[in-house]
Amino acid sequence: MEAKLSPARALDLKLWGLPDVRNITQHRLVQHLLFWVCYVVFFGLLYGSYIDDYYNAFMVELVELPFKMALVYFNMYYLLPRYLLQNRYLEFAVYLLSLIALIAGLMQFVLLPFLIHPLFCPTTCTEDNLTFYRFVKNEVNISYVVAITAVIALLKNWYRHQQAARNLTQDKLEAELKILKAQIHPHFLFNTLNSLYSLTLKKSDNAPEVVLKLSSLMDYMLYEANAAEVPLEKELAYIRNYISLERIRYGARVDISYTESGSIAGRQIAPMLLLPFVENAFKHGVSTETTNAWVRIDVKMQDNLLVLLVENCKCGDNTRKSPRDMASGIGLKNLQRRLELLYDGCFTLETEDETDSYAARLELDLGEE
């Protein structure tokens, strides 16, 4: 009968996400039992066909089985981790070969003459079975099962290490992505609140509209942007809202152009991925009080390829900034790293720095719909 967990124990396991050790132990016991059954059946049939006596063959295998099992588990749980996996190869070989010889000797000089020979095969076992040839056959027979189980144990150990390494890498990437996304939120909020503060100082009638749009943007950031992917329509709607805020902020001082083309329905994209392009165009291009400033934003969907082109003038003090300064904001450095983590090999990012303008072009393969 299967043992039942107490309600308190089941709740603990559920809350902590821990596996039930008893279930794991039972599963492992079943696996080991199945292995030994298969081993006895295989070699029993093999030896039985050789001597033409399957009953005696199976009985011999069963009598020898405890000795082989003792050696196998001693090798798996002591010799392998203590010597082989610690690169102590010579000691491992000496101990293992000595134990194989010891078990082969016990089987030949104890089991065979005093148990197997008189009980199971008095006619088929002869004095030749006590020769050196028989001793070598015993060693080879034992080596088969030791080698098979050692390979299985080493493969499992290798697989566990690979899984642990993959999990560690994945955890690190996820942690890094969370940090990068967390950097975007306060950075964006800081800039928008500065704009709102500027409007309130001027007692602008646009301040309530800014608050409303900021509320919509915050709703997206808090409740939508936590997903791994969001619909491209929502991401672009977020960009349009952001541009609307900047239009209110700069008014007629900045000529802002935004265009979309191609079908974006059904497309998915990592959230908050396109904002740094737009944000840096305003921050580094037109943030100073100036006239004749401009920003051009063009979004195209060509089959599976999203193409984003963002251009801005270099106005006022920004004309004296180097390309390195222009690309050094939190947004673009953040964007480059997120693209590498999320779309490695599936994007192209190019920048063009001219005397009076700066352009960034992103081509991103979003895959099939």
Secondary structure, 3 states (H helix, E strand, C coil): CCCCCCHHHHHHHHHHCCCCHHHHHHHHHHHHHHHHHHHHHHHHHHHHHHHCCHHHHHHHHHHHHHHHHHHHHHHHHHHHHHCHHHCCHHHHHHHHHHHHHHHHHHHHHHHHHHHHHHHCCCCCCCHHHHCHHHHHHHHHHHHHHHHHHHHHHHHHHHHHHHHHHHHHHHHHHHHHHHHHHHHHHHHHHHHHHHHHHHHHHCCCCCHHHHHHHHHHHHHHHHHHCCCCCEEHHHHHHHHHHHHHHHHHHHHHHEEEEEEEECCCCCCEECCCCCHHHHHHHHHHHCCCCCCCEEEEEEEEEECCEEEEEEEEECCHHHHHCCHHHHCCCHHHHHHHHHHHHHCCCCEEEEEEECCCEEEEEEEEECCCC
